[in-house]
Amino acid sequence: MYAFVTPGQGSQTPGMVAGWLRDPVYAERLRAWSEAADVDLVHLGGRAPAAEIARTEHTQPMLVAAGLLAHEALGPAGPEGPLVAAGHSVGELTAAVYAGALAPADAVRLAAVRGRAMAAACAEVPTSMAAVVGGDEAGVLGRIAELGLYAATFNGPGQIVAAGAVRDLERLAAAPPPSATVKPLPVAGAFHTAYMESARQAVAAAAERTPFLRPAEALLSNADGTVVSEPDDIRRRLVEQGVMFHVKQRGGAEDPRSSAPPRCWVVQGRSSRFASSSSASLAWTSGSRTD
């Protein structure tokens, strides 16, 4: 059993698809996706500076495109047998393609719609996010609620991401929960909270016009780790996770086809780091270790 896991916003790097642009096949693929998404992925992934690709409306389609190229480049070097696909935040669109539930061009297009809508929502009210590391979970959640913030994501044991108004996050950093450290995150707004409601509506309208298929491989929802197989359920979860995320990875999702922990290919999509003629960057993990 193998898993392909794709990252979300924050994993972008300038020039992350520059290597693929030297290959005419991949370059043409990026141009086609650029047209479908109405965004210049060739520029963003090749020569754009860090500040430009950090903009939400640019980051999201760029990350999905890079992940799709990495998966394709893996090709025959990839593992045989059943696999599990999962993605973090916007990476769930990439994972849906891996599992066979969504066409690549549609995934990049939806990521562009999502990114533009979230950027617009971020402009409505000054919001952000911060990781709360350590502390007692009940105490952390209590302090977050006390300040009127959201516990937006549960990234793992001892790390909860708080989201909300910038002024309330500053209050959290000034007076964190006991034994906890607050680390502000370089994001444009309070993703995965009710602040993104206007974005949810825009993504819902675009997703309704997008065909989803029953996946050929196991697709894990990043909302609760369950395997999703019905096209309408996949569409609904991809829309709703922009507003409410609540990922709890503390115990991990149980693989329905194996009691052993799946081995995992983490597809990051950085062509300059792939040690072969193909253009992809992969990290091998087994269980909870990363080598």
C-alpha atoms as a printed R data frame, in Angstrom:
    type eleno elety resid chain resno       x      y       z
1   ATOM     1    CA   MET     A     1   0.000  0.000   0.000
2   ATOM     2    CA   TYR     A     2   1.369  3.387  -1.011
3   ATOM     3    CA   ALA     A     3   0.162  6.933  -0.454
4   ATOM     4    CA   PHE     A     4   0.689 10.061  -2.500
5   ATOM     5    CA   VAL     A     5   0.442 13.170  -0.320
6   ATOM     6    CA   THR     A     6   0.398 16.690  -1.743
7   ATOM     7    CA   PRO     A     7   1.104 19.947   0.126
8   ATOM     8    CA   GLY     A     8  -0.853 23.166   0.431
9   ATOM     9    CA   GLN     A     9  -0.006 26.841   0.491
10  ATOM    10    CA   GLY     A    10   3.379 27.658   1.961
11  ATOM    11    CA   SER     A    11   5.310 24.989   0.042
12  ATOM    12    CA   GLN     A    12   5.840 27.147  -3.049
13  ATOM    13    CA   THR     A    13   9.347 28.115  -4.176
14  ATOM    14    CA   PRO     A    14  10.492 30.465  -6.948
15  ATOM    15    CA   GLY     A    15  11.355 28.549 -10.108
16  ATOM    16    CA   MET     A    16   9.645 25.392  -8.880
17  ATOM    17    CA   VAL     A    17   8.718 24.270 -12.413
18  ATOM    18    CA   ALA     A    18  11.662 25.793 -14.262
19  ATOM    19    CA   GLY     A    19  13.114 22.345 -14.961
20  ATOM    20    CA   TRP     A    20   9.898 21.162 -16.595
21  ATOM    21    CA   LEU     A    21   9.785 24.201 -18.851
22  ATOM    22    CA   ARG     A    22  12.885 22.891 -20.603
23  ATOM    23    CA   ASP     A    23  10.854 19.853 -21.669
24  ATOM    24    CA   PRO     A    24   8.481 20.768 -24.535
25  ATOM    25    CA   VAL     A    25   5.865 18.232 -23.409
26  ATOM    26    CA   TYR     A    26   5.611 19.619 -19.901
27  ATOM    27    CA   ALA     A    27   5.880 23.201 -21.121
28  ATOM    28    CA   GLU     A    28   2.907 22.657 -23.421
29  ATOM    29    CA   ARG     A    29   0.995 21.047 -20.562
30  ATOM    30    CA   LEU     A    30   1.555 24.163 -18.440
31  ATOM    31    CA   ARG     A    31   0.480 26.448 -21.275
32  ATOM    32    CA   ALA     A    32  -2.759 24.479 -21.706
33  ATOM    33    CA   TRP     A    33  -3.485 24.617 -17.977
34  ATOM    34    CA   SER     A    34  -2.671 28.335 -17.970
35  ATOM    35    CA   GLU     A    35  -5.334 28.909 -20.598
36  ATOM    36    CA   ALA     A    36  -7.859 26.786 -18.728
37  ATOM    37    CA   ALA     A    37  -7.201 28.610 -15.450
38  ATOM    38    CA   ASP     A    38  -6.659 32.110 -16.901
39  ATOM    39    CA   VAL     A    39  -3.320 32.444 -15.103
40  ATOM    40    CA   ASP     A    40   0.237 32.451 -16.484
41  ATOM    41    CA   LEU     A    41   1.690 29.327 -14.883
42  ATOM    42    CA   VAL     A    42   4.753 29.430 -17.137
43  ATOM    43    CA   HIS     A    43   5.743 32.807 -15.736
44  ATOM    44    CA   LEU     A    44   4.730 32.039 -12.150
45  ATOM    45    CA   GLY     A    45   6.560 28.725 -12.016
46  ATOM    46    CA   GLY     A    46   9.584 29.845 -13.970
47  ATOM    47    CA   ARG     A    47  10.700 33.417 -13.348
48  ATOM    48    CA   ALA     A    48   8.275 35.007 -10.894
49  ATOM    49    CA   PRO     A    49   9.837 36.205  -7.610
50  ATOM    50    CA   ALA     A    50   8.819 34.873  -4.217
51  ATOM    51    CA   ALA     A    51   6.535 37.824  -3.444
52  ATOM    52    CA   GLU     A    52   4.538 37.271  -6.628
53  ATOM    53    CA   ILE     A    53   3.987 33.539  -6.187
54  ATOM    54    CA   ALA     A    54   3.130 34.071  -2.513
55  ATOM    55    CA   ARG     A    55  -0.084 35.830  -3.546
56  ATOM    56    CA   THR     A    56  -2.963 33.469  -2.855
57  ATOM    57    CA   GLU     A    57  -4.443 33.778  -6.342
58  ATOM    58    CA   HIS     A    58  -1.084 32.697  -7.801
59  ATOM    59    CA   THR     A    59   0.060 30.168  -5.220
60  ATOM    60    CA   GLN     A    60  -2.895 27.838  -5.368
61  ATOM    61    CA   PRO     A    61  -3.048 27.018  -9.108
62  ATOM    62    CA   MET     A    62   0.773 26.933  -9.221
63  ATOM    63    CA   LEU     A    63   0.982 24.315  -6.473
64  ATOM    64    CA   VAL     A    64  -1.668 22.122  -8.068
65  ATOM    65    CA   ALA     A    65   0.031 22.323 -11.462
66  ATOM    66    CA   ALA     A    66   3.435 21.507  -9.969
67  ATOM    67    CA   GLY     A    67   2.027 18.528  -8.096
68  ATOM    68    CA   LEU     A    68   0.407 17.188 -11.258
69  ATOM    69    CA   LEU     A    69   3.646 17.507 -13.212
70  ATOM    70    CA   ALA     A    70   5.546 15.746 -10.444
71  ATOM    71    CA   HIS     A    71   3.075 12.880 -10.426
72  ATOM    72    CA   GLU     A    72   3.260 12.518 -14.198
73  ATOM    73    CA   ALA     A    73   7.055 12.691 -14.174
74  ATOM    74    CA   LEU     A    74   7.200  9.934 -11.583
75  ATOM    75    CA   GLY     A    75   5.599  7.710 -14.210
76  ATOM    76    CA   PRO     A    76   7.107  4.230 -14.425
77  ATOM    77    CA   ALA     A    77   9.293  4.879 -11.375
78  ATOM    78    CA   GLY     A    78   6.159  4.985  -9.230
79  ATOM    79    CA   PRO     A    79   5.034  2.091  -7.033
80  ATOM    80    CA   GLU     A    80   2.779 -0.679  -8.238
81  ATOM    81    CA   GLY     A    81  -0.319 -1.823  -6.416
82  ATOM    82    CA   PRO     A    82  -3.133  0.009  -4.610
83  ATOM    83    CA   LEU     A    83  -2.531  3.533  -3.455
84  ATOM    84    CA   VAL     A    84  -4.051  6.193  -1.256
85  ATOM    85    CA   ALA     A    85  -4.166  9.850  -2.306
86  ATOM    86    CA   ALA     A    86  -4.448 12.726   0.145
87  ATOM    87    CA   GLY     A    87  -3.770 16.436   0.019
88  ATOM    88    CA   HIS     A    88  -3.483 19.323   2.449
89  ATOM    89    CA   SER     A    89  -5.905 22.200   1.796
90  ATOM    90    CA   VAL     A    90  -5.647 23.134  -1.918
91  ATOM    91    CA   GLY     A    91  -3.514 20.003  -2.346
92  ATOM    92    CA   GLU     A    92  -6.715 17.994  -2.049
93  ATOM    93    CA   LEU     A    93  -7.505 19.024  -5.631
94  ATOM    94    CA   THR     A    94  -4.193 17.506  -6.732
95  ATOM    95    CA   ALA     A    95  -4.952 14.354  -4.763
96  ATOM    96    CA   ALA     A    96  -8.359 14.081  -6.446
97  ATOM    97    CA   VAL     A    97  -6.572 13.894  -9.800
98  ATOM    98    CA   TYR     A    98  -4.192 11.219  -8.497
99  ATOM    99    CA   ALA     A    99  -7.174  9.138  -7.408
100 ATOM   100    CA   GLY     A   100  -8.916  9.541 -10.766
101 ATOM   101    CA   ALA     A   101 -11.802 11.693  -9.504
102 ATOM   102    CA   LEU     A   102 -10.945 14.895 -11.363
103 ATOM   103    CA   ALA     A   103  -9.348 15.871 -14.679
104 ATOM   104    CA   PRO     A   104  -6.014 17.740 -14.405
105 ATOM   105    CA   ALA     A   105  -7.171 20.859 -16.259
106 ATOM   106    CA   ASP     A   106 -10.284 21.038 -14.084
107 ATOM   107    CA   ALA     A   107  -8.190 20.756 -10.914
108 ATOM   108    CA   VAL     A   108  -5.925 23.651 -11.956
109 ATOM   109    CA   ARG     A   109  -8.937 25.726 -12.997
110 ATOM   110    CA   LEU     A   110 -10.714 25.129  -9.681
111 ATOM   111    CA   ALA     A   111  -7.521 25.997  -7.807
112 ATOM   112    CA   ALA     A   112  -7.369 29.299  -9.680
113 ATOM   113    CA   VAL     A   113 -11.006 30.073  -8.868
114 ATOM   114    CA   ARG     A   114 -10.370 29.131  -5.243
115 ATOM   115    CA   GLY     A   115  -7.226 31.245  -5.021
116 ATOM   116    CA   ARG     A   116  -8.830 34.344  -6.524
117 ATOM   117    CA   ALA     A   117 -11.927 33.974  -4.333
118 ATOM   118    CA   MET     A   118  -9.873 33.508  -1.170
119 ATOM   119    CA   ALA     A   119  -7.692 36.497  -2.038
120 ATOM   120    CA   ALA     A   120 -10.833 38.605  -2.426
121 ATOM   121    CA   ALA     A   121 -12.167 37.332   0.907
122 ATOM   122    CA   CYS     A   122  -8.861 38.173   2.589
123 ATOM   123    CA   ALA     A   123  -9.194 41.755   1.394
124 ATOM   124    CA   GLU     A   124 -12.544 42.173   3.153
125 ATOM   125    CA   VAL     A   125 -11.192 42.016   6.731
126 ATOM   126    CA   PRO     A   126  -7.571 41.932   8.036
127 ATOM   127    CA   THR     A   127  -7.162 38.322   9.152
128 ATOM   128    CA   SER     A   128  -4.370 35.791   9.436
129 ATOM   129    CA   MET     A   129  -3.319 32.518  11.084
130 ATOM   130    CA   ALA     A   130  -0.850 31.390  13.755
131 ATOM   131    CA   ALA     A   131   0.396 27.996  14.879
132 ATOM   132    CA   VAL     A   132   0.019 27.258  18.565
133 ATOM   133    CA   VAL     A   133   2.727 24.753  19.479
134 ATOM   134    CA   GLY     A   134   2.679 22.845  22.741
135 ATOM   135    CA   GLY     A   135   0.450 23.339  25.756
136 ATOM   136    CA   ASP     A   136  -2.515 21.324  26.934
137 ATOM   137    CA   GLU     A   137  -4.999 20.884  24.081
138 ATOM   138    CA   ALA     A   138  -8.029 21.807  26.176
139 ATOM   139    CA   GLY     A   139  -6.241 24.914  27.408
140 ATOM   140    CA   VAL     A   140  -5.178 25.894  23.905
141 ATOM   141    CA   LEU     A   141  -8.695 25.493  22.525
142 ATOM   142    CA   GLY     A   142 -10.120 27.420  25.455
143 ATOM   143    CA   ARG     A   143  -7.767 30.359  24.920
144 ATOM   144    CA   ILE     A   144  -8.475 30.394  21.177
145 ATOM   145    CA   ALA     A   145 -12.221 30.494  21.832
146 ATOM   146    CA   GLU     A   146 -11.814 33.109  24.546
147 ATOM   147    CA   LEU     A   147 -10.251 35.495  22.044
148 ATOM   148    CA   GLY     A   148 -12.940 34.901  19.426
149 ATOM   149    CA   LEU     A   149 -10.566 32.980  17.165
150 ATOM   150    CA   TYR     A   150 -11.081 29.741  15.244
151 ATOM   151    CA   ALA     A   151  -9.183 26.498  15.784
152 ATOM   152    CA   ALA     A   152  -8.831 26.175  12.019
153 ATOM   153    CA   THR     A   153  -6.614 23.103  11.679
154 ATOM   154    CA   PHE     A   154  -5.211 20.355  13.878
155 ATOM   155    CA   ASN     A   155  -1.866 19.740  12.186
156 ATOM   156    CA   GLY     A   156  -0.725 16.999  14.532
157 ATOM   157    CA   PRO     A   157   0.000 16.294  18.175
158 ATOM   158    CA   GLY     A   158   0.804 19.534  19.940
159 ATOM   159    CA   GLN     A   159   0.102 21.889  17.022
160 ATOM   160    CA   ILE     A   160  -3.187 23.680  16.436
161 ATOM   161    CA   VAL     A   161  -3.537 26.548  13.991
162 ATOM   162    CA   ALA     A   162  -5.580 29.499  15.212
163 ATOM   163    CA   ALA     A   163  -7.181 31.851  12.704
164 ATOM   164    CA   GLY     A   164  -9.107 35.076  12.846
165 ATOM   165    CA   ALA     A   165  -8.742 38.835  13.134
166 ATOM   166    CA   VAL     A   166  -5.155 40.087  13.185
167 ATOM   167    CA   ARG     A   167  -5.710 42.039  16.413
168 ATOM   168    CA   ASP     A   168  -6.967 38.907  18.188
169 ATOM   169    CA   LEU     A   169  -4.002 36.865  16.966
170 ATOM   170    CA   GLU     A   170  -1.713 39.548  18.349
171 ATOM   171    CA   ARG     A   171  -3.456 39.179  21.708
172 ATOM   172    CA   LEU     A   172  -2.914 35.421  21.515
173 ATOM   173    CA   ALA     A   173   0.802 35.885  20.821
174 ATOM   174    CA   ALA     A   174   1.107 38.378  23.674
175 ATOM   175    CA   ALA     A   175  -0.593 36.045  26.156
176 ATOM   176    CA   PRO     A   176  -0.369 32.445  24.874
177 ATOM   177    CA   PRO     A   177  -1.801 29.414  26.665
178 ATOM   178    CA   PRO     A   178   0.432 27.959  29.401
179 ATOM   179    CA   SER     A   179   3.463 26.057  28.029
180 ATOM   180    CA   ALA     A   180   2.576 27.006  24.453
181 ATOM   181    CA   THR     A   181   4.350 29.082  21.811
182 ATOM   182    CA   VAL     A   182   2.521 31.089  19.165
183 ATOM   183    CA   LYS     A   183   4.125 31.336  15.729
184 ATOM   184    CA   PRO     A   184   2.478 33.709  13.208
185 ATOM   185    CA   LEU     A   185   2.111 32.195   9.737
186 ATOM   186    CA   PRO     A   186   2.916 34.087   6.523
187 ATOM   187    CA   VAL     A   187  -0.549 33.747   4.994
188 ATOM   188    CA   ALA     A   188  -2.938 36.321   3.560
189 ATOM   189    CA   GLY     A   189  -5.955 35.535   5.705
190 ATOM   190    CA   ALA     A   190  -7.919 33.235   7.981
191 ATOM   191    CA   PHE     A   191  -8.291 30.255   5.676
192 ATOM   192    CA   HIS     A   192 -10.624 27.412   6.640
193 ATOM   193    CA   THR     A   193 -12.849 29.666   8.722
194 ATOM   194    CA   ALA     A   194 -16.142 31.504   8.274
195 ATOM   195    CA   TYR     A   195 -14.142 34.490   6.978
196 ATOM   196    CA   MET     A   196 -13.896 32.526   3.719
197 ATOM   197    CA   GLU     A   197 -17.672 32.209   3.214
198 ATOM   198    CA   SER     A   198 -17.698 34.437   0.127
199 ATOM   199    CA   ALA     A   199 -14.919 32.280  -1.333
200 ATOM   200    CA   ARG     A   200 -16.869 29.123  -0.562
201 ATOM   201    CA   GLN     A   201 -19.785 30.404  -2.600
202 ATOM   202    CA   ALA     A   202 -17.564 31.168  -5.591
203 ATOM   203    CA   VAL     A   203 -15.871 27.761  -5.439
204 ATOM   204    CA   ALA     A   204 -19.238 26.024  -5.046
205 ATOM   205    CA   ALA     A   205 -20.542 27.635  -8.229
206 ATOM   206    CA   ALA     A   206 -17.421 26.598 -10.176
207 ATOM   207    CA   ALA     A   207 -17.424 23.078  -8.728
208 ATOM   208    CA   GLU     A   208 -21.068 22.601  -9.680
209 ATOM   209    CA   ARG     A   209 -20.082 23.042 -13.323
210 ATOM   210    CA   THR     A   210 -17.142 20.639 -12.986
211 ATOM   211    CA   PRO     A   211 -17.496 16.889 -13.629
212 ATOM   212    CA   PHE     A   212 -16.312 14.624 -10.815
213 ATOM   213    CA   LEU     A   213 -15.840 10.873 -11.197
214 ATOM   214    CA   ARG     A   214 -15.867  7.942  -8.831
215 ATOM   215    CA   PRO     A   215 -12.163  7.558  -7.919
216 ATOM   216    CA   ALA     A   216 -10.241  4.536  -9.091
217 ATOM   217    CA   GLU     A   217  -7.996  4.690  -5.996
218 ATOM   218    CA   ALA     A   218  -8.630  5.530  -2.348
219 ATOM   219    CA   LEU     A   219  -9.049  9.283  -1.791
220 ATOM   220    CA   LEU     A   220  -8.822 10.537   1.782
221 ATOM   221    CA   SER     A   221 -10.737 13.618   2.836
222 ATOM   222    CA   ASN     A   222  -8.589 16.134   4.690
223 ATOM   223    CA   ALA     A   223 -11.645 17.081   6.746
224 ATOM   224    CA   ASP     A   224 -11.737 13.852   8.749
225 ATOM   225    CA   GLY     A   225  -9.462 11.312   7.073
226 ATOM   226    CA   THR     A   226 -12.278  9.146   5.740
227 ATOM   227    CA   VAL     A   227 -12.202  7.504   2.318
228 ATOM   228    CA   VAL     A   228 -14.559  9.309  -0.054
229 ATOM   229    CA   SER     A   229 -15.848  7.595  -3.157
230 ATOM   230    CA   GLU     A   230 -19.045  9.320  -4.290
231 ATOM   231    CA   PRO     A   231 -18.503 12.172  -6.791
232 ATOM   232    CA   ASP     A   232 -21.046 14.458  -5.127
233 ATOM   233    CA   ASP     A   233 -19.440 13.895  -1.727
234 ATOM   234    CA   ILE     A   234 -15.979 14.679  -3.119
235 ATOM   235    CA   ARG     A   235 -17.299 17.885  -4.688
236 ATOM   236    CA   ARG     A   236 -19.041 18.946  -1.462
237 ATOM   237    CA   ARG     A   237 -16.000 18.313   0.717
238 ATOM   238    CA   LEU     A   238 -13.662 20.189  -1.618
239 ATOM   239    CA   VAL     A   239 -15.994 23.178  -1.455
240 ATOM   240    CA   GLU     A   240 -16.670 23.129   2.276
241 ATOM   241    CA   GLN     A   241 -13.049 22.673   3.400
242 ATOM   242    CA   GLY     A   242 -12.297 26.227   2.336
243 ATOM   243    CA   VAL     A   243 -14.492 27.409   5.201
244 ATOM   244    CA   MET     A   244 -14.177 24.623   7.754
245 ATOM   245    CA   PHE     A   245 -11.158 22.326   7.746
246 ATOM   246    CA   HIS     A   246 -10.628 20.761  11.195
247 ATOM   247    CA   VAL     A   247  -8.034 18.198  10.172
248 ATOM   248    CA   LYS     A   248  -7.179 15.828  13.002
249 ATOM   249    CA   GLN     A   249  -4.160 13.732  12.093
250 ATOM   250    CA   ARG     A   250  -3.288 12.630  15.587
251 ATOM   251    CA   GLY     A   251  -4.338  9.052  15.089
252 ATOM   252    CA   GLY     A   252  -4.206  8.984  11.307
253 ATOM   253    CA   ALA     A   253  -6.856  7.499   9.048
254 ATOM   254    CA   GLU     A   254  -7.218  3.744   9.002
255 ATOM   255    CA   ASP     A   255  -6.597  2.296   5.575
256 ATOM   256    CA   PRO     A   256  -9.628  0.129   4.705
257 ATOM   257    CA   ARG     A   257  -7.539 -2.331   2.700
258 ATOM   258    CA   SER     A   258  -4.571 -2.872   4.966
259 ATOM   259    CA   SER     A   259  -3.801 -2.822   8.665
260 ATOM   260    CA   ALA     A   260  -0.186 -1.797   8.020
261 ATOM   261    CA   PRO     A   261   0.692  1.902   7.770
262 ATOM   262    CA   PRO     A   262   0.900  2.912   4.104
263 ATOM   263    CA   ARG     A   263   4.229  3.882   2.628
264 ATOM   264    CA   CYS     A   264   4.088  7.371   1.261
265 ATOM   265    CA   TRP     A   265   5.431  9.363  -1.667
266 ATOM   266    CA   VAL     A   266   5.247 13.051  -0.752
267 ATOM   267    CA   VAL     A   267   5.006 14.838  -4.078
268 ATOM   268    CA   GLN     A   268   6.394 18.354  -3.735
269 ATOM   269    CA   GLY     A   269   6.929 19.256  -7.353
270 ATOM   270    CA   ARG     A   270  10.349 20.934  -7.195
271 ATOM   271    CA   SER     A   271  12.049 19.934 -10.425
272 ATOM   272    CA   SER     A   272  15.541 21.097  -9.488
273 ATOM   273    CA   ARG     A   273  15.847 18.511  -6.727
274 ATOM   274    CA   PHE     A   274  14.928 15.343  -8.621
275 ATOM   275    CA   ALA     A   275  17.982 13.143  -9.054
276 ATOM   276    CA   SER     A   276  17.165 11.705 -12.483
277 ATOM   277    CA   SER     A   277  16.159 12.819 -15.946
278 ATOM   278    CA   SER     A   278  12.570 13.268 -14.809
279 ATOM   279    CA   SER     A   279  11.446 16.434 -13.062
280 ATOM   280    CA   ALA     A   280   9.931 15.858  -9.642
281 ATOM   281    CA   SER     A   281  10.924 15.958  -6.009
282 ATOM   282    CA   LEU     A   282   9.913 13.098  -3.756
283 ATOM   283    CA   ALA     A   283  10.379 12.293  -0.101
284 ATOM   284    CA   TRP     A   284  10.030  8.708   1.070
285 ATOM   285    CA   THR     A   285   8.246  8.027   4.317
286 ATOM   286    CA   SER     A   286   7.105  4.907   6.116
287 ATOM   287    CA   GLY     A   287   4.828  5.159   9.107
288 ATOM   288    CA   SER     A   288   5.701  8.336  10.953
289 ATOM   289    CA   ARG     A   289   9.335  8.632   9.847
290 ATOM   290    CA   THR     A   290  10.706 10.763   7.029
291 ATOM   291    CA   ASP     A   291  14.155  9.972   5.678
